[in-house]
């Protein structure tokens, strides 16, 4: 039970005990961590610290069991098989893994990769690198005037030359939920593989990879209330079996001789070296935390705060350019630009009021160019925020206007 006067949701997160004045509105960058996650990591180091998959002694076997139980819980949460869950350092490494290993297995000169113009750099750069390496071309699905994906253009771009289609489940800049089911169907119709960047999807939406029928889905632990440095790649088992390993080292091999090596079974084949053990255990606890939360209520909560902020901005700050309108295909992220205040200056004023927002290009420079700006300010609420946090941000914006417009 939360102490009197303390928000019961914030009471679940130790950061707000250390910084009770903090207004954290940057959850698209990273989420805060609930006590259950901190405790799971602490328990591992205090009670089970040993390497996994290697020790023939009880402590190691206990650590291995806890580690693999996390894999089982994650697999069940997204409706995958445990062999299809590959642990990575995050979404970025997962996409690079697919670009390299699936590229070696399935790409041939003259093939095409299709992504969107609204992607995070981590879902553009690996494909550009793959294009140079494998002699293929990257094509980009544009946006409509309302800054949603242009599905008519997608139908033209996804054709018989397409081998891989990769896009975000949710835009990290705009908060728009992309129509991934439509895109996946287009890709399947021409025999192309599909890679979904779920870094912003899993924190807001239920994910069933079998129902989506995607070939790959990636997400990061630190955006779903888990630790940093740990992520997940779901891959269809038949594809993972056909792909070469991404990295070489311990645990991913079956046998090594001076003349060559053979590979371990899935998922070990793609998990070279000592894994991020405490990260996996913490991510398992984060998934338990997510399971305890009704996702529809979380999404509605974030949408409500984003809509509240959007309406207040339009009424009180008409100069502010809001990059996307709220809608049913939106998770509540509000990204904006002020014609007279640089986003970094606004963020600095907010910081002076103990408010954390994101300012910059958000690792999406091509999208910034399309939006006609070099940088924006982004407010991304989560379950530990309420309307009073939005009010505080608006007060900081008003203070910034007085500073920079007087």
One Martini backbone bead per residue (centre of mass of N, CA, C, O) as a GRO file, in nm:
protein
  406
    1UNK     BB    1   0.097   0.036   0.022
    2UNK     BB    2   0.067   0.356  -0.009
    3UNK     BB    3   0.141   0.630   0.111
    4UNK     BB    4   0.025   0.905   0.216
    5UNK     BB    5   0.013   1.105  -0.082
    6UNK     BB    6   0.085   0.862  -0.270
    7UNK     BB    7   0.102   0.734  -0.562
    8UNK     BB    8   0.035   0.402  -0.631
    9UNK     BB    9   0.204   0.381  -0.890
   10UNK     BB   10   0.466   0.528  -0.808
   11UNK     BB   11   0.522   0.327  -0.566
   12UNK     BB   12   0.641   0.099  -0.772
   13UNK     BB   13   0.878   0.324  -0.814
   14UNK     BB   14   1.185   0.409  -0.688
   15UNK     BB   15   1.250   0.684  -0.829
   16UNK     BB   16   1.012   0.839  -0.664
   17UNK     BB   17   1.160   0.816  -0.391
   18UNK     BB   18   1.425   0.966  -0.474
   19UNK     BB   19   1.221   1.158  -0.679
   20UNK     BB   20   0.934   1.311  -0.597
   21UNK     BB   21   0.957   1.563  -0.816
   22UNK     BB   22   0.937   1.391  -1.060
   23UNK     BB   23   0.870   1.441  -1.418
   24UNK     BB   24   0.812   1.173  -1.639
   25UNK     BB   25   0.822   1.231  -2.020
   26UNK     BB   26   1.036   0.968  -2.143
   27UNK     BB   27   0.932   0.660  -2.225
   28UNK     BB   28   1.040   0.618  -2.518
   29UNK     BB   29   1.336   0.599  -2.424
   30UNK     BB   30   1.260   0.516  -2.113
   31UNK     BB   31   1.168   0.332  -1.854
   32UNK     BB   32   1.068   0.273  -1.559
   33UNK     BB   33   1.132   0.074  -1.259
   34UNK     BB   34   1.010  -0.167  -1.087
   35UNK     BB   35   1.053  -0.339  -0.800
   36UNK     BB   36   1.038  -0.628  -0.926
   37UNK     BB   37   1.295  -0.586  -1.100
   38UNK     BB   38   1.502  -0.504  -0.889
   39UNK     BB   39   1.466  -0.761  -0.714
   40UNK     BB   40   1.550  -0.974  -0.925
   41UNK     BB   41   1.840  -0.872  -0.961
   42UNK     BB   42   1.924  -0.877  -0.664
   43UNK     BB   43   1.871  -1.181  -0.617
   44UNK     BB   44   2.077  -1.290  -0.811
   45UNK     BB   45   2.334  -1.156  -0.678
   46UNK     BB   46   2.274  -1.273  -0.381
   47UNK     BB   47   2.178  -1.601  -0.467
   48UNK     BB   48   2.270  -1.679  -0.807
   49UNK     BB   49   2.565  -1.616  -0.884
   50UNK     BB   50   2.611  -1.744  -1.212
   51UNK     BB   51   2.664  -1.918  -1.467
   52UNK     BB   52   2.525  -2.036  -1.769
   53UNK     BB   53   2.531  -2.356  -1.920
   54UNK     BB   54   2.816  -2.466  -1.744
   55UNK     BB   55   2.746  -2.570  -1.457
   56UNK     BB   56   2.810  -2.854  -1.225
   57UNK     BB   57   2.618  -2.683  -1.017
   58UNK     BB   58   2.373  -2.551  -0.827
   59UNK     BB   59   2.403  -2.247  -0.880
   60UNK     BB   60   2.398  -2.270  -1.189
   61UNK     BB   61   2.129  -2.421  -1.212
   62UNK     BB   62   1.960  -2.197  -1.087
   63UNK     BB   63   2.029  -1.975  -1.290
   64UNK     BB   64   1.934  -2.128  -1.542
   65UNK     BB   65   1.642  -2.162  -1.459
   66UNK     BB   66   1.572  -1.860  -1.431
   67UNK     BB   67   1.654  -1.780  -1.716
   68UNK     BB   68   1.460  -1.984  -1.874
   69UNK     BB   69   1.195  -1.885  -1.747
   70UNK     BB   70   1.199  -1.616  -1.893
   71UNK     BB   71   1.173  -1.727  -2.178
   72UNK     BB   72   0.901  -1.863  -2.136
   73UNK     BB   73   0.738  -1.605  -2.060
   74UNK     BB   74   0.796  -1.449  -2.319
   75UNK     BB   75   0.681  -1.651  -2.519
   76UNK     BB   76   0.392  -1.650  -2.405
   77UNK     BB   77   0.332  -1.343  -2.434
   78UNK     BB   78   0.382  -1.371  -2.774
   79UNK     BB   79   0.331  -1.658  -2.891
   80UNK     BB   80   0.590  -1.848  -2.864
   81UNK     BB   81   0.865  -2.026  -2.893
   82UNK     BB   82   1.149  -2.077  -2.718
   83UNK     BB   83   1.337  -2.114  -2.978
   84UNK     BB   84   1.235  -1.809  -3.086
   85UNK     BB   85   1.409  -1.684  -2.845
   86UNK     BB   86   1.632  -1.412  -2.871
   87UNK     BB   87   1.901  -1.277  -2.715
   88UNK     BB   88   1.981  -0.933  -2.683
   89UNK     BB   89   2.069  -0.593  -2.645
   90UNK     BB   90   1.835  -0.520  -2.856
   91UNK     BB   91   1.675  -0.399  -3.121
   92UNK     BB   92   1.922  -0.323  -3.284
   93UNK     BB   93   2.060  -0.602  -3.282
   94UNK     BB   94   1.825  -0.761  -3.401
   95UNK     BB   95   1.824  -0.618  -3.677
   96UNK     BB   96   2.118  -0.680  -3.747
   97UNK     BB   97   2.089  -0.982  -3.744
   98UNK     BB   98   1.888  -1.000  -3.978
   99UNK     BB   99   2.045  -0.841  -4.193
  100UNK     BB  100   2.281  -1.048  -4.191
  101UNK     BB  101   2.160  -1.344  -4.180
  102UNK     BB  102   1.925  -1.312  -4.380
  103UNK     BB  103   2.096  -1.193  -4.599
  104UNK     BB  104   2.274  -1.445  -4.649
  105UNK     BB  105   2.027  -1.645  -4.701
  106UNK     BB  106   1.813  -1.446  -4.902
  107UNK     BB  107   1.996  -1.248  -5.051
  108UNK     BB  108   2.015  -1.092  -5.379
  109UNK     BB  109   2.101  -0.950  -5.644
  110UNK     BB  110   1.827  -0.712  -5.701
  111UNK     BB  111   1.698  -0.690  -5.456
  112UNK     BB  112   1.445  -0.581  -5.210
  113UNK     BB  113   1.398  -0.333  -4.957
  114UNK     BB  114   1.135  -0.242  -4.721
  115UNK     BB  115   1.063   0.069  -4.579
  116UNK     BB  116   1.028   0.359  -4.385
  117UNK     BB  117   1.043   0.709  -4.322
  118UNK     BB  118   0.965   0.658  -3.991
  119UNK     BB  119   1.230   0.549  -3.892
  120UNK     BB  120   1.458   0.441  -3.710
  121UNK     BB  121   1.787   0.407  -3.758
  122UNK     BB  122   1.781   0.093  -3.676
  123UNK     BB  123   1.572   0.063  -3.950
  124UNK     BB  124   1.798   0.164  -4.175
  125UNK     BB  125   2.107   0.116  -4.160
  126UNK     BB  126   2.121  -0.199  -4.180
  127UNK     BB  127   1.997  -0.195  -4.473
  128UNK     BB  128   2.211  -0.023  -4.607
  129UNK     BB  129   2.440  -0.221  -4.543
  130UNK     BB  130   2.312  -0.464  -4.687
  131UNK     BB  131   2.298  -0.339  -4.967
  132UNK     BB  132   2.606  -0.316  -5.002
  133UNK     BB  133   2.677  -0.619  -4.946
  134UNK     BB  134   2.431  -0.764  -5.146
  135UNK     BB  135   2.312  -0.589  -5.388
  136UNK     BB  136   2.077  -0.402  -5.290
  137UNK     BB  137   1.759  -0.232  -5.238
  138UNK     BB  138   1.616   0.059  -5.089
  139UNK     BB  139   1.284   0.120  -4.993
  140UNK     BB  140   1.020   0.383  -4.936
  141UNK     BB  141   0.757   0.449  -4.740
  142UNK     BB  142   0.539   0.690  -4.732
  143UNK     BB  143   0.354   0.969  -4.640
  144UNK     BB  144   0.092   1.128  -4.566
  145UNK     BB  145  -0.043   1.424  -4.472
  146UNK     BB  146  -0.122   1.278  -4.181
  147UNK     BB  147   0.129   1.080  -4.111
  148UNK     BB  148   0.058   0.827  -4.255
  149UNK     BB  149   0.070   0.556  -4.422
  150UNK     BB  150   0.108   0.472  -4.768
  151UNK     BB  151  -0.059   0.208  -4.900
  152UNK     BB  152  -0.050   0.255  -5.202
  153UNK     BB  153   0.257   0.270  -5.218
  154UNK     BB  154   0.312  -0.006  -5.091
  155UNK     BB  155   0.183  -0.178  -5.320
  156UNK     BB  156   0.408  -0.094  -5.523
  157UNK     BB  157   0.677  -0.154  -5.362
  158UNK     BB  158   0.550  -0.434  -5.308
  159UNK     BB  159   0.709  -0.694  -5.485
  160UNK     BB  160   0.883  -0.936  -5.660
  161UNK     BB  161   1.163  -0.802  -5.542
  162UNK     BB  162   1.082  -0.849  -5.260
  163UNK     BB  163   1.232  -0.980  -4.943
  164UNK     BB  164   1.211  -0.731  -4.732
  165UNK     BB  165   1.006  -0.610  -4.455
  166UNK     BB  166   1.055  -0.308  -4.251
  167UNK     BB  167   0.883  -0.209  -3.941
  168UNK     BB  168   0.716  -0.028  -3.724
  169UNK     BB  169   0.465  -0.051  -3.502
  170UNK     BB  170   0.571   0.224  -3.364
  171UNK     BB  171   0.632   0.547  -3.358
  172UNK     BB  172   0.873   0.727  -3.182
  173UNK     BB  173   0.765   1.017  -3.272
  174UNK     BB  174   0.433   0.997  -3.335
  175UNK     BB  175   0.270   0.732  -3.219
  176UNK     BB  176   0.201   0.559  -3.457
  177UNK     BB  177   0.009   0.293  -3.569
  178UNK     BB  178   0.091   0.069  -3.777
  179UNK     BB  179  -0.032  -0.129  -4.054
  180UNK     BB  180   0.100  -0.431  -4.024
  181UNK     BB  181  -0.105  -0.630  -4.137
  182UNK     BB  182  -0.114  -0.514  -4.422
  183UNK     BB  183   0.190  -0.540  -4.482
  184UNK     BB  184   0.218  -0.843  -4.434
  185UNK     BB  185   0.024  -0.929  -4.658
  186UNK     BB  186   0.182  -0.806  -4.890
  187UNK     BB  187   0.440  -0.970  -4.843
  188UNK     BB  188   0.320  -1.257  -4.863
  189UNK     BB  189   0.214  -1.227  -5.162
  190UNK     BB  190   0.547  -1.207  -5.256
  191UNK     BB  191   0.747  -1.365  -5.045
  192UNK     BB  192   0.814  -1.184  -4.804
  193UNK     BB  193   0.974  -1.070  -4.537
  194UNK     BB  194   0.913  -0.986  -4.181
  195UNK     BB  195   1.000  -0.689  -3.986
  196UNK     BB  196   0.943  -0.594  -3.641
  197UNK     BB  197   0.954  -0.296  -3.462
  198UNK     BB  198   0.872  -0.321  -3.101
  199UNK     BB  199   0.974  -0.095  -2.904
  200UNK     BB  200   0.675   0.069  -2.911
  201UNK     BB  201   0.465  -0.168  -2.892
  202UNK     BB  202   0.482  -0.341  -2.625
  203UNK     BB  203   0.419  -0.099  -2.418
  204UNK     BB  204   0.099  -0.072  -2.557
  205UNK     BB  205   0.066  -0.371  -2.687
  206UNK     BB  206  -0.053  -0.651  -2.783
  207UNK     BB  207   0.137  -0.959  -2.866
  208UNK     BB  208   0.093  -1.186  -3.157
  209UNK     BB  209   0.287  -1.352  -3.375
  210UNK     BB  210   0.086  -1.549  -3.499
  211UNK     BB  211  -0.137  -1.346  -3.573
  212UNK     BB  212   0.047  -1.157  -3.742
  213UNK     BB  213   0.259  -1.327  -3.923
  214UNK     BB  214   0.545  -1.280  -3.860
  215UNK     BB  215   0.896  -1.340  -3.878
  216UNK     BB  216   0.978  -1.077  -3.709
  217UNK     BB  217   1.040  -0.964  -3.358
  218UNK     BB  218   1.132  -0.665  -3.175
  219UNK     BB  219   1.270  -0.584  -2.841
  220UNK     BB  220   1.306  -0.386  -2.541
  221UNK     BB  221   1.341  -0.382  -2.204
  222UNK     BB  222   1.360  -0.064  -2.125
  223UNK     BB  223   1.053  -0.009  -2.250
  224UNK     BB  224   0.919  -0.255  -2.042
  225UNK     BB  225   1.038  -0.214  -1.737
  226UNK     BB  226   1.331  -0.293  -1.789
  227UNK     BB  227   1.638  -0.345  -1.865
  228UNK     BB  228   1.927  -0.277  -1.989
  229UNK     BB  229   2.085  -0.459  -2.253
  230UNK     BB  230   1.801  -0.597  -2.337
  231UNK     BB  231   1.663  -0.830  -2.578
  232UNK     BB  232   1.434  -0.935  -2.849
  233UNK     BB  233   1.412  -1.211  -3.083
  234UNK     BB  234   1.177  -1.302  -3.301
  235UNK     BB  235   1.174  -1.621  -3.484
  236UNK     BB  236   1.117  -1.820  -3.720
  237UNK     BB  237   1.235  -2.130  -3.702
  238UNK     BB  238   1.296  -2.196  -4.004
  239UNK     BB  239   1.469  -1.940  -4.044
  240UNK     BB  240   1.681  -1.972  -3.820
  241UNK     BB  241   1.787  -2.245  -3.932
  242UNK     BB  242   1.880  -2.107  -4.218
  243UNK     BB  243   2.060  -1.923  -4.056
  244UNK     BB  244   2.336  -1.779  -3.977
  245UNK     BB  245   2.534  -1.675  -3.760
  246UNK     BB  246   2.628  -1.368  -3.613
  247UNK     BB  247   2.809  -1.503  -3.385
  248UNK     BB  248   3.107  -1.609  -3.228
  249UNK     BB  249   3.140  -1.876  -2.970
  250UNK     BB  250   3.017  -1.951  -2.692
  251UNK     BB  251   2.733  -2.186  -2.701
  252UNK     BB  252   2.694  -2.184  -3.039
  253UNK     BB  253   2.822  -2.465  -3.036
  254UNK     BB  254   2.890  -2.806  -3.102
  255UNK     BB  255   3.172  -2.801  -3.277
  256UNK     BB  256   3.538  -2.776  -3.255
  257UNK     BB  257   3.791  -2.730  -3.494
  258UNK     BB  258   4.067  -2.656  -3.697
  259UNK     BB  259   3.853  -2.689  -3.963
  260UNK     BB  260   3.585  -2.630  -3.789
  261UNK     BB  261   3.222  -2.575  -3.742
  262UNK     BB  262   2.934  -2.629  -3.541
  263UNK     BB  263   2.597  -2.583  -3.450
  264UNK     BB  264   2.372  -2.512  -3.243
  265UNK     BB  265   2.083  -2.495  -3.120
  266UNK     BB  266   1.804  -2.358  -3.059
  267UNK     BB  267   1.900  -2.043  -2.945
  268UNK     BB  268   2.219  -2.068  -2.918
  269UNK     BB  269   2.321  -1.995  -3.208
  270UNK     BB  270   2.252  -1.663  -3.121
  271UNK     BB  271   2.428  -1.696  -2.820
  272UNK     BB  272   2.712  -1.564  -2.773
  273UNK     BB  273   2.826  -1.611  -2.486
  274UNK     BB  274   2.780  -1.443  -2.215
  275UNK     BB  275   2.505  -1.341  -2.091
  276UNK     BB  276   2.247  -1.122  -1.975
  277UNK     BB  277   2.135  -1.241  -1.701
  278UNK     BB  278   2.002  -1.010  -1.534
  279UNK     BB  279   1.840  -0.903  -1.774
  280UNK     BB  280   1.661  -1.149  -1.820
  281UNK     BB  281   1.542  -1.160  -1.536
  282UNK     BB  282   1.427  -0.871  -1.541
  283UNK     BB  283   1.246  -0.918  -1.791
  284UNK     BB  284   1.068  -1.131  -1.667
  285UNK     BB  285   0.953  -0.936  -1.453
  286UNK     BB  286   0.838  -0.729  -1.655
  287UNK     BB  287   0.635  -0.923  -1.781
  288UNK     BB  288   0.478  -0.967  -1.522
  289UNK     BB  289   0.395  -0.674  -1.497
  290UNK     BB  290   0.243  -0.651  -1.765
  291UNK     BB  291   0.038  -0.883  -1.704
  292UNK     BB  292  -0.093  -0.706  -1.459
  293UNK     BB  293  -0.173  -0.520  -1.703
  294UNK     BB  294  -0.413  -0.360  -1.876
  295UNK     BB  295  -0.359  -0.266  -2.194
  296UNK     BB  296  -0.607  -0.095  -2.259
  297UNK     BB  297  -0.573   0.098  -2.018
  298UNK     BB  298  -0.293   0.202  -2.088
  299UNK     BB  299  -0.361   0.318  -2.364
  300UNK     BB  300  -0.590   0.508  -2.271
  301UNK     BB  301  -0.418   0.672  -2.078
  302UNK     BB  302  -0.211   0.783  -2.285
  303UNK     BB  303  -0.419   0.906  -2.478
  304UNK     BB  304  -0.544   1.102  -2.283
  305UNK     BB  305  -0.288   1.269  -2.227
  306UNK     BB  306  -0.229   1.342  -2.523
  307UNK     BB  307  -0.501   1.481  -2.578
  308UNK     BB  308  -0.488   1.690  -2.356
  309UNK     BB  309  -0.231   1.826  -2.461
  310UNK     BB  310  -0.324   1.897  -2.746
  311UNK     BB  311  -0.563   2.080  -2.665
  312UNK     BB  312  -0.401   2.282  -2.494
  313UNK     BB  313  -0.209   2.375  -2.714
  314UNK     BB  314  -0.423   2.489  -2.910
  315UNK     BB  315  -0.544   2.697  -2.703
  316UNK     BB  316  -0.254   2.827  -2.567
  317UNK     BB  317  -0.039   2.736  -2.829
  318UNK     BB  318  -0.069   2.817  -3.153
  319UNK     BB  319   0.240   2.811  -3.248
  320UNK     BB  320   0.245   2.521  -3.212
  321UNK     BB  321   0.369   2.231  -3.366
  322UNK     BB  322   0.186   1.947  -3.441
  323UNK     BB  323   0.273   1.637  -3.590
  324UNK     BB  324   0.005   1.485  -3.475
  325UNK     BB  325  -0.299   1.346  -3.465
  326UNK     BB  326  -0.520   1.209  -3.297
  327UNK     BB  327  -0.608   0.849  -3.252
  328UNK     BB  328  -0.664   0.507  -3.279
  329UNK     BB  329  -0.352   0.513  -3.417
  330UNK     BB  330  -0.248   0.589  -3.106
  331UNK     BB  331  -0.034   0.633  -2.792
  332UNK     BB  332   0.025   0.964  -2.695
  333UNK     BB  333   0.235   1.099  -2.850
  334UNK     BB  334   0.400   1.429  -2.830
  335UNK     BB  335   0.506   1.627  -3.105
  336UNK     BB  336   0.704   1.935  -3.122
  337UNK     BB  337   0.715   2.289  -3.245
  338UNK     BB  338   0.876   2.598  -3.194
  339UNK     BB  339   0.947   2.890  -3.367
  340UNK     BB  340   1.114   3.033  -3.092
  341UNK     BB  341   1.196   2.740  -2.966
  342UNK     BB  342   1.421   2.531  -2.889
  343UNK     BB  343   1.408   2.215  -2.776
  344UNK     BB  344   1.654   2.241  -2.583
  345UNK     BB  345   1.542   2.484  -2.428
  346UNK     BB  346   1.285   2.353  -2.329
  347UNK     BB  347   1.425   2.120  -2.178
  348UNK     BB  348   1.580   2.303  -1.982
  349UNK     BB  349   1.336   2.429  -1.848
  350UNK     BB  350   1.212   2.164  -1.754
  351UNK     BB  351   1.449   2.074  -1.578
  352UNK     BB  352   1.412   2.316  -1.377
  353UNK     BB  353   1.113   2.160  -1.311
  354UNK     BB  354   1.150   1.840  -1.310
  355UNK     BB  355   1.131   1.780  -1.630
  356UNK     BB  356   1.112   1.505  -1.860
  357UNK     BB  357   1.225   1.533  -2.192
  358UNK     BB  358   1.250   1.525  -2.542
  359UNK     BB  359   1.531   1.640  -2.754
  360UNK     BB  360   1.539   1.628  -3.114
  361UNK     BB  361   1.559   1.364  -3.366
  362UNK     BB  362   1.512   1.068  -3.251
  363UNK     BB  363   1.655   0.888  -3.459
  364UNK     BB  364   1.495   1.065  -3.727
  365UNK     BB  365   1.602   1.243  -3.977
  366UNK     BB  366   1.419   1.185  -4.221
  367UNK     BB  367   1.158   1.273  -4.074
  368UNK     BB  368   1.239   1.561  -4.010
  369UNK     BB  369   1.258   1.651  -4.304
  370UNK     BB  370   0.957   1.599  -4.366
  371UNK     BB  371   0.860   1.797  -4.127
  372UNK     BB  372   1.060   2.061  -4.142
  373UNK     BB  373   1.287   1.977  -3.930
  374UNK     BB  374   1.560   1.921  -3.689
  375UNK     BB  375   1.366   1.939  -3.430
  376UNK     BB  376   1.206   1.812  -3.127
  377UNK     BB  377   0.950   1.780  -2.892
  378UNK     BB  378   0.885   1.512  -2.644
  379UNK     BB  379   0.587   1.351  -2.518
  380UNK     BB  380   0.590   1.041  -2.308
  381UNK     BB  381   0.368   0.869  -2.157
  382UNK     BB  382   0.261   0.685  -1.863
  383UNK     BB  383   0.134   0.522  -1.587
  384UNK     BB  384   0.293   0.751  -1.391
  385UNK     BB  385   0.093   0.952  -1.515
  386UNK     BB  386  -0.080   1.275  -1.523
  387UNK     BB  387  -0.237   1.575  -1.557
  388UNK     BB  388  -0.036   1.727  -1.372
  389UNK     BB  389   0.208   1.682  -1.559
  390UNK     BB  390   0.097   1.839  -1.798
  391UNK     BB  391   0.060   2.105  -1.651
  392UNK     BB  392   0.362   2.141  -1.588
  393UNK     BB  393   0.458   2.154  -1.878
  394UNK     BB  394   0.288   2.403  -1.961
  395UNK     BB  395   0.424   2.590  -1.756
  396UNK     BB  396   0.707   2.563  -1.883
  397UNK     BB  397   0.630   2.671  -2.160
  398UNK     BB  398   0.543   2.947  -2.056
  399UNK     BB  399   0.820   3.020  -1.943
  400UNK     BB  400   0.974   3.000  -2.212
  401UNK     BB  401   0.822   3.228  -2.352
  402UNK     BB  402   0.910   3.452  -2.157
  403UNK     BB  403   1.217   3.418  -2.213
  404UNK     BB  404   1.211   3.414  -2.556
  405UNK     BB  405   0.971   3.655  -2.617
  406UNK     BB  406   1.063   3.927  -2.449
   0.00000   0.00000   0.00000
